[in-house]
Structures are given as structure tokens and as C-alpha cells.
């Protein structure tokens, strides 16, 4: 499946979910003459940043992931009090190891990820979402370790490339400013069959996002 097809599938799924939510809200209004939170004000725009732990592995079946520390900056536009669109940028380093001959090889890759997701917040404390992520490759290297000898080799251009995939976040809102979240994400891109490295990765992220700005409250 190419990148264009992936985008079409994910955005079609988005539109289906949002359409269902909108219809559900209309039914609530018809039944109870009041939708959830319609009498409360909320900020249309908000901006958050924070640290993020990554545990992401390849699909090779021979590699073991290592925890890395990244960060994120995200902005959210609220379509309603309970539904928002989220985007921004994430610094996503990926690190994993495997055995190569009689040595241990470690690949360290650095990416900037650009997510776009639909976030639902059915309660003041809990939120979840579904989205796409476009991952831009920055640079990477391979470290070979044998006993006390280490050899560090940067990857040549063209081995690792930009990738696209999806993510499924779940969050817990601690007060009005702090969001603690977990996220499962995956990205895919075909590589030449003769290439030992892969552009396909998946794994989990755990982080804290602190709200540093919000717009004026909207009725």
C-alpha cells in the first residue's frame, strides 16, 4: 500500500468517525434538549509541550528496542467541548539492537514526526484518539560493539526515508493543564529486498504534555 492510499484510507476513517459523533450529538439534543457540555465555555485553541519516552522497534523480528527520550509540541483546535483536532511536531529518536556475527549492532535513528489526529474527550479526565503520522528522517548511524571495541558508522543517504502510518493515543487529564498520555504508533515504507535495514517500525510512547497557552473561552 503506497503513501497516497494510506492517506485516503485514514482520512476516510476520520470523516466516518466524526460524522458518527456529530449524528450522536444531534440525537442527544433531540432526546434531552441539551448536548453534553453545551452550557459550558471552552477554549478553541490550545498549545502544549513536553517530554516523551519512545520504545519503538523494527519489523525484522531480530531487534530489541531501547528507550529513548524525545519531545513534542502540539496544538489543538476544538470542534466542540468534547472533540478536537490535534497536530504539531514530535522529536522521535529510535534506537534498537541486534546480533551481527559475533558483535552487537545498535542502530540509532532520528526523526521529526508530524501527527494529525482526532481527539475525543468523553469525560473531563479521559481522552482517546485516532490519527495519521508523517515521519521525516533526519539522520542515523550504526554502532558495532565487540568486547571493548566500538565502530560508529553514519548511514548513507537513501537507506532510511520518510514514512507514513498511524497512531492511537489514550490520555489522562491531570487538572486543567497537564495531560499524561500513552500512544501506540506505526509507520511503513517499502525498502529494497536486498537492503538489510527496514523503514517499518512500530511501538509505544509515553509522555506528559503541559498546556502553555489557550485562546479565549468560546460559548
Secondary structure, DSSP 8 states (H G I E B T S, - for coil): --HHHHHHHHHHHHHHHHHHHHHHHHHHHHHHS--TTTTS-EESEEEEEEEEEEEEEESSSS-EEE-EEEEEEEEEEESSSSEEEEEEEEEEEEEEEEEETTEEEEEEEEEEEEEEEEEE-SSSSEEEEEEEEEEEEEEEEEEEEETTEEEEEE--TTSS--EEEEEEEEEEEETTTEEEEEEEEEEE----TT-SS-S-EEEEEEEEEEEEEE--EE-
